[in-house]
Amino acid sequence: MKFKFRYDSVIAVKEILIDEKDKELRKLNQKIEDKKRLIKKIRDEAVHLLEKNTSKKIRSSDLQSLKNYHNFLMRKEKREKEKLQTYLNRRDKLISKIVELNKEKRIIEKLKEKYLENYLTEENRKDQKAMNDFAVQSFVRRK
């Protein structure tokens, strides 16, 4: 007789869900890294813009254009930081979901181990009973 756990399909579904969430997490981490690089690029461009043009004599119209462009870069950086924060929040939720799924899977696997242990104990008991019956019959036949 072979051991068959009735919740094996649940374990399989949990594993599939965990794999999907892991893939989603990897994609999200890549987006986060891309967003961080973009923010750094914007910040570097704004710093470079200021450094490049503070040492020169500039007309007031050009200065106003530079200031407008710098403000534009600062607003863009702020928007990108907000997007980054939403990605980070989504990542935190995703990680907690993965932890929850892993916990549920471990609980079911422990239940499976317990059922297997009980199954093996019962099988050993049946085998022992069969051997005892066989030994008694052999003994009775010899007499």
DSSP file with accessible surface (Angstrom, degrees, kcal/mol):
  #  RESIDUE AA STRUCTURE BP1 BP2  ACC     N-H-->O    O-->H-N    N-H-->O    O-->H-N    TCO  KAPPA ALPHA  PHI   PSI    X-CA   Y-CA   Z-CA
    1    1 A M              0   0  178      0, 0.0     2,-0.4     0, 0.0   122,-0.0   0.000 360.0 360.0 360.0 137.9    0.0    0.0    0.0
    2    2 A K        -     0   0  186      1,-0.0     2,-0.3     2,-0.0     0, 0.0  -0.816 360.0-113.6-106.2 142.7    1.3    3.4   -0.9
    3    3 A F        -     0   0   46     -2,-0.4     2,-0.4     2,-0.0   113,-0.1  -0.548  33.5-177.3 -75.1 128.5    1.0    6.6    1.1
    4    4 A K        -     0   0  165     -2,-0.3     2,-0.5   112,-0.0    -1,-0.0  -0.976  13.5-153.2-129.9 116.9   -1.2    9.2   -0.5
    5    5 A F    >   -     0   0    4     -2,-0.4     3,-1.4     1,-0.1     4,-0.2  -0.780   8.9-146.8 -91.9 129.4   -1.6   12.6    1.2
    6    6 A R  T 3  S+     0   0  160     -2,-0.5     3,-0.3     1,-0.3     4,-0.1   0.676  94.4  54.2 -73.9 -13.8   -4.8   14.2    0.4
    7    7 A Y  T 3> S+     0   0   90      1,-0.2     4,-1.9     2,-0.1    -1,-0.3   0.184  70.7 107.7-105.8  18.0   -3.4   17.8    0.5
    8    8 A D  H <> S+     0   0   46     -3,-1.4     4,-2.4     1,-0.2    -1,-0.2   0.882  78.6  55.6 -59.7 -36.1   -0.5   17.2   -1.9
    9    9 A S  H  > S+     0   0   82     -3,-0.3     4,-2.4    -4,-0.2    -1,-0.2   0.875 104.4  52.9 -66.2 -34.1   -2.4   19.3   -4.5
   10   10 A V  H  > S+     0   0   51      2,-0.2     4,-2.6    -3,-0.2    -1,-0.2   0.923 108.8  49.5 -66.3 -41.6   -2.6   22.2   -2.0
   11   11 A I  H  X S+     0   0   13     -4,-1.9     4,-2.4     1,-0.2    -2,-0.2   0.923 110.5  50.7 -61.8 -42.8    1.2   22.0   -1.5
   12   12 A A  H  X S+     0   0   42     -4,-2.4     4,-2.2     1,-0.2    -2,-0.2   0.910 110.4  48.7 -62.6 -41.9    1.6   22.1   -5.2
   13   13 A V  H  X S+     0   0   80     -4,-2.4     4,-2.7     2,-0.2    -1,-0.2   0.920 110.1  51.7 -64.5 -41.9   -0.6   25.1   -5.6
   14   14 A K  H  X S+     0   0   39     -4,-2.6     4,-2.6     1,-0.2    -2,-0.2   0.913 109.3  50.6 -61.1 -42.2    1.3   26.9   -2.8
   15   15 A E  H  X S+     0   0   81     -4,-2.4     4,-2.5     2,-0.2    -1,-0.2   0.914 110.4  49.1 -62.9 -41.2    4.6   26.2   -4.6
   16   16 A I  H  X S+     0   0   93     -4,-2.2     4,-2.5     2,-0.2    -2,-0.2   0.933 112.3  48.1 -63.4 -44.7    3.2   27.6   -7.8
   17   17 A L  H  X S+     0   0   58     -4,-2.7     4,-2.6     1,-0.2    -2,-0.2   0.908 111.2  50.5 -62.8 -41.4    2.0   30.7   -6.0
   18   18 A I  H  X S+     0   0   11     -4,-2.6     4,-2.5     2,-0.2    -1,-0.2   0.923 110.4  49.8 -62.8 -43.4    5.3   31.2   -4.3
   19   19 A D  H  X S+     0   0   94     -4,-2.5     4,-2.3     2,-0.2    -2,-0.2   0.915 111.4  48.8 -61.7 -43.0    7.2   30.8   -7.6
   20   20 A E  H  X S+     0   0  106     -4,-2.5     4,-2.4     1,-0.2    -1,-0.2   0.922 112.4  47.8 -62.2 -44.3    4.9   33.4   -9.3
   21   21 A K  H  X S+     0   0   52     -4,-2.6     4,-2.6     1,-0.2    -2,-0.2   0.874 109.8  53.6 -66.4 -35.4    5.4   35.8   -6.4
   22   22 A D  H  X S+     0   0   52     -4,-2.5     4,-2.4     2,-0.2    -1,-0.2   0.915 109.7  47.7 -64.2 -42.9    9.2   35.3   -6.5
   23   23 A K  H  X S+     0   0  121     -4,-2.3     4,-2.3     2,-0.2    -2,-0.2   0.922 112.4  49.3 -61.7 -44.7    9.2   36.2  -10.2
   24   24 A E  H  X S+     0   0   89     -4,-2.4     4,-2.5     1,-0.2    -2,-0.2   0.901 110.4  51.3 -61.4 -40.2    7.1   39.2   -9.5
   25   25 A L  H  X S+     0   0   29     -4,-2.6     4,-2.8     2,-0.2    -2,-0.2   0.904 108.2  51.1 -64.9 -41.5    9.5   40.2   -6.7
   26   26 A R  H  X S+     0   0  148     -4,-2.4     4,-1.9     2,-0.2    -1,-0.2   0.925 111.9  47.2 -62.0 -43.2   12.5   39.9   -9.0
   27   27 A K  H  X S+     0   0  149     -4,-2.3     4,-2.2     2,-0.2    -2,-0.2   0.915 112.8  49.2 -63.3 -42.2   10.8   42.1  -11.6
   28   28 A L  H  X S+     0   0    8     -4,-2.5     4,-2.5     1,-0.2    -2,-0.2   0.902 108.7  52.4 -65.9 -40.6    9.9   44.6   -9.0
   29   29 A N  H  X S+     0   0   54     -4,-2.8     4,-2.4     2,-0.2    -1,-0.2   0.882 108.6  51.5 -62.2 -36.7   13.4   44.7   -7.6
   30   30 A Q  H  X S+     0   0  100     -4,-1.9     4,-2.6     2,-0.2    -2,-0.2   0.922 109.4  49.5 -66.4 -41.2   14.7   45.4  -11.1
   31   31 A K  H  X S+     0   0   97     -4,-2.2     4,-2.6     2,-0.2    -2,-0.2   0.898 110.0  51.9 -62.4 -40.1   12.2   48.3  -11.4
   32   32 A I  H  X S+     0   0    0     -4,-2.5     4,-2.6     2,-0.2    -2,-0.2   0.930 110.7  47.0 -62.8 -45.5   13.4   49.6   -8.1
   33   33 A E  H  X S+     0   0   81     -4,-2.4     4,-2.3     2,-0.2    -2,-0.2   0.909 112.4  50.0 -64.1 -41.3   17.0   49.5   -9.2
   34   34 A D  H  X S+     0   0   74     -4,-2.6     4,-2.4     2,-0.2    -2,-0.2   0.914 111.1  49.5 -61.2 -42.4   16.2   51.2  -12.5
   35   35 A K  H  X S+     0   0   30     -4,-2.6     4,-2.6     1,-0.2    -2,-0.2   0.908 109.5  51.4 -64.9 -40.9   14.3   53.9  -10.6
   36   36 A K  H  X S+     0   0   91     -4,-2.6     4,-2.4     1,-0.2    -1,-0.2   0.905 110.4  48.9 -62.2 -42.1   17.2   54.5   -8.2
   37   37 A R  H  X S+     0   0  135     -4,-2.3     4,-2.5     2,-0.2    -2,-0.2   0.909 111.2  50.1 -63.2 -40.9   19.6   54.8  -11.2
   38   38 A L  H  X S+     0   0   56     -4,-2.4     4,-2.6     2,-0.2    -2,-0.2   0.923 110.3  49.4 -64.1 -43.7   17.2   57.3  -12.9
   39   39 A I  H  X S+     0   0    7     -4,-2.6     4,-2.7     1,-0.2     5,-0.2   0.924 112.0  48.7 -61.3 -43.1   16.9   59.4   -9.7
   40   40 A K  H  X S+     0   0  116     -4,-2.4     4,-3.0     1,-0.2    -1,-0.2   0.915 110.6  51.0 -63.8 -40.5   20.7   59.4   -9.4
   41   41 A K  H  X S+     0   0  142     -4,-2.5     4,-2.3     2,-0.2    -2,-0.2   0.922 111.7  47.0 -62.6 -44.2   21.1   60.4  -13.0
   42   42 A I  H  X S+     0   0    4     -4,-2.6     4,-2.4     2,-0.2    -2,-0.2   0.933 113.8  47.8 -63.3 -46.0   18.6   63.3  -12.6
   43   43 A R  H  X S+     0   0   99     -4,-2.7     4,-2.6     1,-0.2     5,-0.2   0.924 112.2  49.4 -62.0 -44.4   20.3   64.5   -9.4
   44   44 A D  H  X S+     0   0   79     -4,-3.0     4,-2.8     1,-0.2    -1,-0.2   0.896 110.4  51.1 -62.1 -40.1   23.7   64.3  -11.0
   45   45 A E  H  X S+     0   0   75     -4,-2.3     4,-2.5    -5,-0.2    -1,-0.2   0.916 110.7  48.3 -63.9 -40.8   22.4   66.3  -14.0
   46   46 A A  H  X S+     0   0    2     -4,-2.4     4,-2.1     2,-0.2    -2,-0.2   0.923 114.1  46.0 -66.4 -42.6   21.0   69.0  -11.7
   47   47 A V  H  X S+     0   0   68     -4,-2.6     4,-2.8     2,-0.2     5,-0.2   0.931 113.5  49.2 -64.9 -44.7   24.3   69.2   -9.7
   48   48 A H  H  X S+     0   0  113     -4,-2.8     4,-2.7     1,-0.2     5,-0.2   0.898 108.6  54.2 -62.2 -39.2   26.3   69.3  -12.9
   49   49 A L  H  X S+     0   0   22     -4,-2.5     4,-1.6    -5,-0.2    -1,-0.2   0.925 112.0  43.5 -61.0 -44.9   24.1   72.0  -14.3
   50   50 A L  H  X S+     0   0   83     -4,-2.1     4,-1.3     2,-0.2    -2,-0.2   0.918 115.4  47.7 -68.1 -44.3   24.6   74.2  -11.3
   51   51 A E  H  X S+     0   0  126     -4,-2.8     4,-0.6     1,-0.2     3,-0.2   0.902 112.0  50.4 -63.6 -40.3   28.4   73.6  -11.1
   52   52 A K  H  < S+     0   0  106     -4,-2.7    -1,-0.2    -5,-0.2    -2,-0.2   0.861 118.8  35.3 -67.0 -35.2   28.8   74.2  -14.8
   53   53 A N  H  < S+     0   0   27     -4,-1.6    -1,-0.2    -5,-0.2    -2,-0.2   0.472  99.5  73.9-105.9  -1.4   27.0   77.5  -14.8
   54   54 A T  H  < S+     0   0  107     -4,-1.3    -1,-0.2    -3,-0.2    -2,-0.1   0.793  96.0  51.5 -82.0 -24.5   27.8   79.1  -11.5
   55   55 A S  S  < S+     0   0  104     -4,-0.6     2,-0.2    -5,-0.2    -1,-0.2   0.652 101.2  75.1 -86.1 -14.5   31.4   80.0  -12.4
   56   56 A K  S    S-     0   0  122     -4,-0.2     2,-0.5    -3,-0.1    -3,-0.0  -0.576  87.2-109.2 -94.2 161.1   30.4   81.8  -15.7
   57   57 A K        -     0   0  213     -2,-0.2     2,-0.4     0, 0.0    -2,-0.1  -0.773  44.8-172.4 -86.1 127.9   28.9   85.1  -16.3
   58   58 A I        -     0   0   53     -2,-0.5     2,-0.1    -4,-0.1    -5,-0.0  -0.956  24.8-115.7-128.1 142.9   25.4   84.5  -17.5
   59   59 A R     >  -     0   0  169     -2,-0.4     4,-2.7     1,-0.1     5,-0.2  -0.366  32.7-114.7 -69.9 154.9   22.7   86.8  -18.8
   60   60 A S  H  > S+     0   0  100      1,-0.2     4,-2.5     2,-0.2     5,-0.2   0.860 115.8  53.8 -63.8 -34.2   19.6   87.0  -16.7
   61   61 A S  H  > S+     0   0   65      2,-0.2     4,-2.1     1,-0.2    -1,-0.2   0.918 111.7  45.2 -66.6 -40.3   17.4   85.4  -19.4
   62   62 A D  H  > S+     0   0   65      2,-0.2     4,-2.8     1,-0.2    -2,-0.2   0.892 111.8  53.0 -67.7 -38.8   19.8   82.4  -19.5
   63   63 A L  H  X S+     0   0   99     -4,-2.7     4,-2.7     2,-0.2    -2,-0.2   0.913 108.8  49.4 -61.8 -41.5   19.9   82.3  -15.7
   64   64 A Q  H  X S+     0   0  102     -4,-2.5     4,-2.7     2,-0.2    -2,-0.2   0.918 111.0  49.8 -64.1 -40.7   16.1   82.2  -15.6
   65   65 A S  H  X S+     0   0   71     -4,-2.1     4,-2.6     2,-0.2    -2,-0.2   0.917 111.7  48.3 -62.7 -43.6   16.1   79.4  -18.2
   66   66 A L  H  X S+     0   0   40     -4,-2.8     4,-2.9     2,-0.2    -2,-0.2   0.910 111.6  49.5 -63.1 -41.8   18.6   77.5  -16.1
   67   67 A K  H  X S+     0   0  124     -4,-2.7     4,-2.6     2,-0.2    -2,-0.2   0.914 111.4  48.9 -64.4 -41.7   16.6   78.0  -13.0
   68   68 A N  H  X S+     0   0   85     -4,-2.7     4,-2.4     2,-0.2    -2,-0.2   0.912 112.9  47.7 -62.0 -43.5   13.5   76.8  -14.7
   69   69 A Y  H  X S+     0   0   90     -4,-2.6     4,-2.6     2,-0.2    -2,-0.2   0.911 111.3  50.6 -65.2 -41.8   15.3   73.7  -16.0
   70   70 A H  H  X S+     0   0   37     -4,-2.9     4,-2.3     2,-0.2    -2,-0.2   0.920 110.9  48.8 -60.9 -43.6   16.7   73.0  -12.5
   71   71 A N  H  X S+     0   0   63     -4,-2.6     4,-2.5     2,-0.2    -1,-0.2   0.896 109.5  53.0 -62.7 -39.8   13.2   73.3  -11.0
   72   72 A F  H  X S+     0   0   80     -4,-2.4     4,-2.6     1,-0.2    -2,-0.2   0.929 109.3  48.8 -59.7 -44.5   12.0   71.0  -13.7
   73   73 A L  H  X S+     0   0    3     -4,-2.6     4,-2.7     1,-0.2    -2,-0.2   0.895 110.3  51.2 -63.3 -39.3   14.7   68.5  -12.7
   74   74 A M  H  X S+     0   0   65     -4,-2.3     4,-2.3     2,-0.2    -1,-0.2   0.907 111.3  47.2 -66.2 -40.4   13.8   68.8   -9.0
   75   75 A R  H  X S+     0   0  134     -4,-2.5     4,-2.5     2,-0.2    -2,-0.2   0.916 112.3  50.3 -65.6 -41.0   10.1   68.2   -9.7
   76   76 A K  H  X S+     0   0   65     -4,-2.6     4,-2.5     2,-0.2    -2,-0.2   0.923 110.0  50.3 -63.4 -42.2   11.0   65.2  -11.9
   77   77 A E  H  X S+     0   0   14     -4,-2.7     4,-2.4     1,-0.2    -1,-0.2   0.915 110.0  50.7 -61.4 -42.3   13.2   63.8   -9.2
   78   78 A K  H  X S+     0   0  132     -4,-2.3     4,-2.1     2,-0.2    -2,-0.2   0.925 110.3  48.9 -62.7 -44.3   10.4   64.2   -6.6
   79   79 A R  H  X S+     0   0  107     -4,-2.5     4,-2.3     1,-0.2    -1,-0.2   0.921 111.9  49.3 -60.9 -42.8    8.0   62.4   -8.9
   80   80 A E  H  X S+     0   0   15     -4,-2.5     4,-2.6     1,-0.2    -1,-0.2   0.883 108.8  52.5 -66.7 -36.1   10.4   59.6   -9.5
   81   81 A K  H  X S+     0   0   97     -4,-2.4     4,-2.5     2,-0.2    -1,-0.2   0.888 108.4  51.3 -65.6 -37.4   11.0   59.3   -5.7
   82   82 A E  H  X S+     0   0  109     -4,-2.1     4,-2.1     2,-0.2    -2,-0.2   0.918 110.9  47.7 -64.9 -41.9    7.3   59.0   -5.2
   83   83 A K  H  X S+     0   0   95     -4,-2.3     4,-2.3     2,-0.2    -2,-0.2   0.912 110.7  52.5 -63.3 -41.7    7.1   56.2   -7.8
   84   84 A L  H  X S+     0   0   23     -4,-2.6     4,-2.6     1,-0.2    -2,-0.2   0.915 107.6  51.9 -59.4 -42.6   10.1   54.5   -6.1
   85   85 A Q  H  X S+     0   0   95     -4,-2.5     4,-2.6     1,-0.2    -1,-0.2   0.897 107.9  50.9 -63.8 -39.1    8.3   54.7   -2.8
   86   86 A T  H  X S+     0   0   74     -4,-2.1     4,-2.5     2,-0.2    -1,-0.2   0.911 110.8  49.7 -64.8 -38.9    5.2   53.0   -4.3
   87   87 A Y  H  X S+     0   0   41     -4,-2.3     4,-2.6     2,-0.2    -2,-0.2   0.913 111.0  49.4 -62.9 -42.0    7.5   50.3   -5.6
   88   88 A L  H  X S+     0   0   32     -4,-2.6     4,-2.3     2,-0.2    -2,-0.2   0.910 111.5  48.5 -64.8 -40.5    9.1   49.8   -2.2
   89   89 A N  H  X S+     0   0   73     -4,-2.6     4,-2.1     2,-0.2    -2,-0.2   0.915 112.0  49.1 -64.2 -42.2    5.7   49.6   -0.5
   90   90 A R  H  X S+     0   0  113     -4,-2.5     4,-2.4     1,-0.2    -2,-0.2   0.899 109.9  52.5 -64.1 -38.2    4.5   47.1   -3.1
   91   91 A R  H  X S+     0   0   63     -4,-2.6     4,-2.9     2,-0.2     5,-0.2   0.916 107.4  51.6 -63.8 -42.5    7.7   45.1   -2.5
   92   92 A D  H  X S+     0   0   92     -4,-2.3     4,-2.3     1,-0.2    -1,-0.2   0.925 111.7  46.7 -60.5 -42.9    7.1   45.0    1.2
   93   93 A K  H  X S+     0   0  150     -4,-2.1     4,-2.1     2,-0.2    -1,-0.2   0.903 112.5  50.7 -64.8 -39.9    3.5   43.7    0.7
   94   94 A L  H  X S+     0   0   11     -4,-2.4     4,-2.5     2,-0.2    -2,-0.2   0.917 109.5  49.9 -65.9 -41.0    4.8   41.1   -1.8
   95   95 A I  H  X S+     0   0   70     -4,-2.9     4,-2.6     1,-0.2    -1,-0.2   0.921 110.3  49.9 -64.0 -42.4    7.5   39.9    0.6
   96   96 A S  H  X S+     0   0   69     -4,-2.3     4,-2.4    -5,-0.2    -1,-0.2   0.890 110.3  51.1 -65.4 -34.9    4.9   39.6    3.4
   97   97 A K  H  X S+     0   0   79     -4,-2.1     4,-2.7     2,-0.2    -2,-0.2   0.918 110.1  49.1 -66.1 -41.2    2.7   37.6    1.0
   98   98 A I  H  X S+     0   0   14     -4,-2.5     4,-2.7     2,-0.2    -2,-0.2   0.918 111.0  50.0 -64.2 -42.4    5.6   35.3    0.1
   99   99 A V  H  X S+     0   0   80     -4,-2.6     4,-2.5     2,-0.2    -2,-0.2   0.927 111.2  49.4 -61.1 -43.6    6.4   34.8    3.8
  100  100 A E  H  X S+     0   0   91     -4,-2.4     4,-2.5     1,-0.2    -2,-0.2   0.926 111.3  48.3 -62.3 -44.6    2.7   34.0    4.5
  101  101 A L  H  X S+     0   0    4     -4,-2.7     4,-2.5     1,-0.2    -1,-0.2   0.909 111.8  49.8 -63.4 -41.4    2.6   31.5    1.6
  102  102 A N  H  X S+     0   0   50     -4,-2.7     4,-2.6     2,-0.2    -1,-0.2   0.899 110.2  50.9 -63.8 -39.0    5.8   29.8    2.8
  103  103 A K  H  X S+     0   0  114     -4,-2.5     4,-2.3     2,-0.2    -2,-0.2   0.935 111.0  47.8 -64.0 -45.1    4.4   29.6    6.3
  104  104 A E  H  X S+     0   0   55     -4,-2.5     4,-2.2     1,-0.2    -2,-0.2   0.913 112.0  50.6 -61.2 -41.4    1.2   28.0    5.1
  105  105 A K  H  X S+     0   0   42     -4,-2.5     4,-2.5     1,-0.2    -2,-0.2   0.922 109.8  49.7 -63.5 -43.8    3.2   25.5    2.9
  106  106 A R  H  X S+     0   0  129     -4,-2.6     4,-2.5     2,-0.2    -1,-0.2   0.895 108.9  53.0 -62.5 -39.3    5.4   24.5    5.9
  107  107 A I  H  X S+     0   0  106     -4,-2.3     4,-2.1     2,-0.2    -1,-0.2   0.940 111.3  45.6 -61.1 -45.5    2.3   24.0    8.1
  108  108 A I  H  X S+     0   0   30     -4,-2.2     4,-2.5     1,-0.2    -2,-0.2   0.901 111.8  52.3 -66.8 -37.7    0.8   21.6    5.5
  109  109 A E  H  X S+     0   0   64     -4,-2.5     4,-2.4     2,-0.2    -1,-0.2   0.887 108.3  50.6 -66.7 -37.0    4.1   19.9    5.0
  110  110 A K  H  X S+     0   0  144     -4,-2.5     4,-2.3     2,-0.2    -1,-0.2   0.902 109.9  50.9 -64.7 -39.7    4.4   19.3    8.8
  111  111 A L  H  X S+     0   0   63     -4,-2.1     4,-2.7     2,-0.2    -2,-0.2   0.915 109.0  51.5 -61.6 -41.2    0.9   17.9    8.7
  112  112 A K  H  X S+     0   0   71     -4,-2.5     4,-2.8     1,-0.2    -2,-0.2   0.916 108.7  50.7 -61.8 -43.6    2.0   15.6    5.8
  113  113 A E  H  X S+     0   0  130     -4,-2.4     4,-2.7     2,-0.2    -1,-0.2   0.908 110.7  49.3 -60.8 -41.3    4.9   14.4    7.9
  114  114 A K  H  X S+     0   0  130     -4,-2.3     4,-2.5     2,-0.2    -2,-0.2   0.927 112.1  47.5 -64.1 -45.0    2.6   13.7   10.8
  115  115 A Y  H  X S+     0   0   85     -4,-2.7     4,-2.6     2,-0.2    -2,-0.2   0.905 112.4  50.4 -62.4 -40.5    0.2   11.7    8.6
  116  116 A L  H  X S+     0   0   65     -4,-2.8     4,-3.0     2,-0.2     5,-0.2   0.920 109.6  50.4 -64.2 -42.6    3.2    9.8    7.1
  117  117 A E  H  X S+     0   0  129     -4,-2.7     4,-2.4     1,-0.2    -2,-0.2   0.930 112.6  46.2 -60.6 -45.8    4.5    9.0   10.5
  118  118 A N  H  X S+     0   0   93     -4,-2.5     4,-2.5     2,-0.2    -2,-0.2   0.899 112.4  51.6 -62.5 -40.0    1.1    7.7   11.5
  119  119 A Y  H  X S+     0   0   43     -4,-2.6     4,-2.7     2,-0.2    -2,-0.2   0.934 111.1  46.7 -62.3 -46.3    0.8    5.8    8.3
  120  120 A L  H  X S+     0   0   88     -4,-3.0     4,-2.7     2,-0.2    -2,-0.2   0.896 111.8  51.0 -65.7 -39.2    4.2    4.1    8.8
  121  121 A T  H  X S+     0   0   85     -4,-2.4     4,-2.4    -5,-0.2    -1,-0.2   0.933 112.3  47.0 -61.4 -44.8    3.3    3.2   12.4
  122  122 A E  H  X S+     0   0   73     -4,-2.5     4,-2.6     2,-0.2    -2,-0.2   0.906 111.9  50.1 -64.9 -41.6    0.0    1.7   11.3
  123  123 A E  H  X S+     0   0   35     -4,-2.7     4,-2.7     2,-0.2    -2,-0.2   0.914 111.2  49.0 -63.5 -42.3    1.8   -0.3    8.5
  124  124 A N  H  X S+     0   0  108     -4,-2.7     4,-2.8     2,-0.2    -1,-0.2   0.897 110.7  51.0 -62.9 -40.6    4.4   -1.6   10.9
  125  125 A R  H  X S+     0   0  134     -4,-2.4     4,-2.5     2,-0.2    -2,-0.2   0.933 111.6  47.1 -63.0 -42.8    1.6   -2.6   13.3
  126  126 A K  H  X S+     0   0   95     -4,-2.6     4,-2.6     2,-0.2    -2,-0.2   0.915 113.3  48.7 -64.5 -42.4   -0.2   -4.5   10.5
  127  127 A D  H  X S+     0   0   83     -4,-2.7     4,-2.6     2,-0.2    -2,-0.2   0.920 111.7  49.3 -63.4 -42.4    3.1   -6.1    9.4
  128  128 A Q  H  X S+     0   0  104     -4,-2.8     4,-2.6     2,-0.2    -2,-0.2   0.912 111.5  49.1 -63.2 -41.1    3.8   -7.2   12.9
  129  129 A K  H  X S+     0   0  122     -4,-2.5     4,-2.7     1,-0.2    -2,-0.2   0.916 111.0  50.0 -64.6 -42.4    0.3   -8.6   13.4
  130  130 A A  H  X S+     0   0   56     -4,-2.6     4,-2.5     1,-0.2    -2,-0.2   0.912 111.8  47.9 -63.5 -41.9    0.6  -10.5   10.1
  131  131 A M  H  X S+     0   0  115     -4,-2.6     4,-2.9     2,-0.2    -2,-0.2   0.903 111.3  50.7 -65.1 -40.1    4.0  -11.9   11.2
  132  132 A N  H  X S+     0   0   83     -4,-2.6     4,-2.6     2,-0.2    -2,-0.2   0.922 111.2  48.0 -63.3 -43.1    2.6  -12.9   14.6
  133  133 A D  H  X S+     0   0   79     -4,-2.7     4,-2.5     2,-0.2    -2,-0.2   0.917 112.8  49.1 -61.9 -42.1   -0.4  -14.6   12.9
  134  134 A F  H  X S+     0   0  131     -4,-2.5     4,-2.6     2,-0.2    -2,-0.2   0.919 111.9  48.5 -63.3 -42.9    2.0  -16.4   10.6
  135  135 A A  H  X S+     0   0   55     -4,-2.9     4,-2.5     2,-0.2    -2,-0.2   0.911 111.8  49.3 -65.0 -41.2    4.2  -17.5   13.5
  136  136 A V  H  X S+     0   0   88     -4,-2.6     4,-2.8     2,-0.2    -2,-0.2   0.931 112.1  48.4 -64.2 -43.5    1.2  -18.7   15.5
  137  137 A Q  H  X S+     0   0  102     -4,-2.5     4,-2.3     1,-0.2    -2,-0.2   0.907 112.0  49.2 -64.5 -41.1    0.0  -20.7   12.5
  138  138 A S  H  X S+     0   0   25     -4,-2.6     4,-1.7     2,-0.2    -1,-0.2   0.920 112.4  48.2 -62.6 -41.9    3.4  -22.2   11.9
  139  139 A F  H  X S+     0   0  113     -4,-2.5     4,-1.2     1,-0.2    -2,-0.2   0.910 111.7  49.1 -65.3 -43.0    3.7  -23.2   15.6
  140  140 A V  H  < S+     0   0   96     -4,-2.8     3,-0.2     1,-0.2    -1,-0.2   0.892 110.1  51.6 -65.3 -38.0    0.2  -24.7   15.6
  141  141 A R  H  < S+     0   0  179     -4,-2.3    -1,-0.2     1,-0.2    -2,-0.2   0.850 106.2  54.8 -67.6 -34.8    1.0  -26.7   12.4
  142  142 A R  H  <        0   0  198     -4,-1.7    -1,-0.2    -5,-0.2    -2,-0.2   0.804 360.0 360.0 -69.9 -28.9    4.2  -28.1   13.9
  143  143 A K     <        0   0  182     -4,-1.2    -1,-0.1    -3,-0.2    -2,-0.1   0.614 360.0 360.0 -78.3 360.0    2.3  -29.4   17.0
